[in-house]
Amino acid sequence: MLDRRSFLGSAAAASLAAPIGAQALTSVPLPAADLHAKNEDAYWAALRKQFLIPADVVNLNVGTVGSSPRPVLKAIFDGFETTEQMTQEGSEDYPIWGYGAWDQYRKPFADFMGAKVEQMAILRNCTEANSYIANGFDMKPGDEVLISDEEHGSGEMPWMLRSRRYGVVVKKFAMPKPAKNAAEILNRISDAIMPKTRIIFVSHISTSTGVVLPAKEIAALARSKGIISAFDGAHAPGMMKVDLNDIGCDLYTGSMHKWLFATKGTGFLYLRDRSVMDRVWNTIATGGYDDPARMADRYMQIGSSCIPTLMGLNAAIGFASSIGMDRIEARNRMLADYIHAEMMKRGAQDWTSPDPALRCAIATVNVPPVQRMELQDWLWKNHKVRIRGGNPSKLRLATPYFLSKADIDRFLGLFDEYRKMKGA
Ligand SMILES: Cc1ncc(COP(=O)(O)O)c(C=O)c1O
């Protein structure tokens, strides 16, 4: 166990900053609608103030979890205050979701993601949603699921568990590193499809490299072979514009607490239509789970869950929509392209795609002999810059719209300083 001194001296102490008080949530005005046209930098700087992240912290790791801006926090806190009064209108109404349809939260999110309400189940995170897919299909021992070698543990482990318990075979194809074009990825998937492949399960945006896989083409390939297509889109909502029905996949999952900056504990499962739903068993169940007429809502019958969480989700959708997903995506991309180009100038190896169309707001680079964990600790503990990556030397640099070029320059300057200090 950590003693008090080492605890206070650790990076964790920074996350235990004093509460700022409810008043502060509304005291910072949102930028005026026309500010973007008049002065783009001022617009983004004003939006940056909607986040409680201290002004001197540079957060290049939204990839793990986002920070909810003030209007989202306000909706959550107000939600607790109102719902905990237990004065709900109906005698059967209680401040929980997990029983019932909750269209007032499902519908705005479905609209935001280019889906219909009956295709969308809100769950508590992407891991939960991925588990629904891995557990959901009837498969015989020896039947295969095809995944990439870049899946997050929350995508791969539900399948490994099923494999150990029931003999389903998990086959992996190697993603090209870096992925130079979409055809290269599609060819690897196509070559790995076997007669027993029942499901292709891949990330839409790779957690480790940030590569945006050609989802529409993968879904079409799977369909042409009679194989189910399922995507782990943990990073997609809020990072880039997504139109689920346009992708044409069978299943899609994601987290809203990363790039959409919604409440922690928000995830979703999309199921294309009734023919898919008829094949997917629930993993968690309470009354109503087996009523096919309920469509995707039946996957939300999961028992008592937190209503203010969903109020925060609606506020997060409102916040992102007030900026506009086109604008958010363009800004995310511009910042990622900038950090990517700067790291290339510094001799980094590209672990994301050199093709800007195959990446969005995550640039992963390999910088041997720099030890990423050492650098990551040094940046956070000494300079309030947060990054993440993979050992030994990969840096995953995530660039949410609220960062500025100056923030990125600060990281770059520190990276140069660190390398000099280490003679690396
Ligand atoms: C690709 C991918 N899938 C799933 C997850 C897990 O998401 P959650 O914590 O919402 O379950 C992550 C988290 O980083 C991820 O990157």
The ligand as a Tripos MOL2 file, in Angstrom:
@<TRIPOS>MOLECULE
LIG
   16    16     1     0     0
SMALL
NO_CHARGES

@<TRIPOS>ATOM
      1 C1        -10.7560   -0.4370  -29.0780 C.3       1 LIG1
      2 C2        -11.2570   -0.4500  -27.6640 C.ar      1 LIG1
      3 N1        -12.2490   -1.2780  -27.3300 N.ar      1 LIG1
      4 C3        -12.7610   -1.3060  -26.0920 C.ar      1 LIG1
      5 C4        -12.2480   -0.5080  -25.0970 C.ar      1 LIG1
      6 C5        -12.8360   -0.5680  -23.7390 C.3       1 LIG1
      7 O1        -13.7530    0.4550  -23.5720 O.3       1 LIG1
      8 P1        -14.6070    0.5910  -22.2450 P.3       1 LIG1
      9 O2        -13.6690    0.9760  -21.1800 O.co2     1 LIG1
     10 O3        -15.6370    1.6120  -22.5920 O.co2     1 LIG1
     11 O4        -15.2390   -0.7280  -21.9630 O.co2     1 LIG1
     12 C6        -11.2000    0.3590  -25.3860 C.ar      1 LIG1
     13 C7        -10.6370    1.2320  -24.3440 C.2       1 LIG1
     14 O5         -9.6230    1.8750  -24.4870 O.2       1 LIG1
     15 C8        -10.6910    0.3830  -26.6990 C.ar      1 LIG1
     16 O6         -9.6740    1.1930  -27.0380 O.3       1 LIG1
@<TRIPOS>BOND
     1     1     2 1
     2     2     3 ar
     3     2    15 ar
     4     3     4 ar
     5     4     5 ar
     6     5     6 1
     7     5    12 ar
     8     6     7 1
     9     7     8 1
    10     8     9 2
    11     8    10 1
    12     8    11 1
    13    12    13 1
    14    12    15 ar
    15    13    14 2
    16    15    16 1
@<TRIPOS>SUBSTRUCTURE
     1 LIG1         1 GROUP 0 **** ****
